[in-house]
Amino acid sequence: MSNLDTLLQILSWTLIISGSFFVVVGAIGMLRFPDFWARLHAASVTESGGVILLLAGMCIQAGLTLITVKLMIIGLFLFITGPTSTHAVANAALVSGLRPKSLATHPNSAEIESEKEIDA
Amino acid sequence: MGLRIHMYRLVKCSYKSAGFKRILRALNWETEADAKVAKLRFIAYALFLGALWLLWSGIYKPMIIGFGATSICLVLLITHRMNSVDEDRVPIELNPIKFLGYFFWLLVEIAKSNIAVTKTILSTSMPIRQNLFEVPYTQRTDLGQVIFANSITLTPGTVSVETETGHFLVHAVSYTADDMDALADMDTRISATELAVPS
């Protein structure tokens, strides 16, 4: 029994520490990336990888209790609201005319390219 | 018409009684079958709220449970009153088993792209290749389209920026030619979780 406990502790702390790692990486990305559009992606590392791993680690810490249920519901909410709010921010930036500093060309993005030239 | 009487009738009346028929007319339910479905839905909703409250509370003392029961009754009352104004329902046209399969596939994708973006952030040269491009979607329902757009945003490295008819505008931070194929794959997977028959 204590062996299983140790195993669960190791697993849960591995998850929590790797989740924290992704949160820190997201923060570093926020500082290092050149413009708004790139920083958006750094934030989503924190939001997806960090959140999922931290919640999974905490679920194992809590065991089969109501706290685990609550953590899972928090995870569900974040899964829906996180990308929705990111989309809202990105959409607001697009509508207000903010464009990435550099764009790789792609046949599909011809329309956007011309739009960008008009803005510039 | 008093609220209390309204509720009392909904719960107590038989389908044949005059009081219930008046409520049916008030709610625009033409047939008794409609009323039966609505009643079952009402009971299912009450059970769902009760289960949810019990999971969230965790303190099972008479007073606290009384508060819970009161708030559930209040919610049911308000929902019922609102329903008689607005009959709009959003059906969930998804195959739950296939959706669960998609969910786990998405978790793996999130893990993969997390590692990719982490490498970009931590590498000294920081190879950024930003691109805005159009991704066509094939989902029939609004919910399917929302799941696709949110899945794009949930995987780090791509963000859905704008929704237009027939395609999304997607921003990628380190764009490669494979991105389009990966997103097309995600698109077909989500379309496969939708129920085939339009209702």
Interface residues (C-beta under 8 A of the other chain):
Chain A: F22 V25 G26 I28 G29 R32 F33 P34 W37 A38 L40 H41 A42 S44 V45 S48 G49 I52 L66 V69 K70 I73 F79 I80 G82 P83 T84 T86 H87 A90 N91 A93 L94 R99 P100 K101 S102 L103 A104 H106 N108 S109 E111 I112
Chain B: L55 W56 G58 L107 I110 A111 N114 V117 T118 T120 I121 L122 M126 I128 R129 Q130 N131 L132 F133 E134 A149 N150 S151 I152 T153 L154 T155 P156 G157 T158 V159 S160 V161 E162 L169 H171 V173 Y175 M180
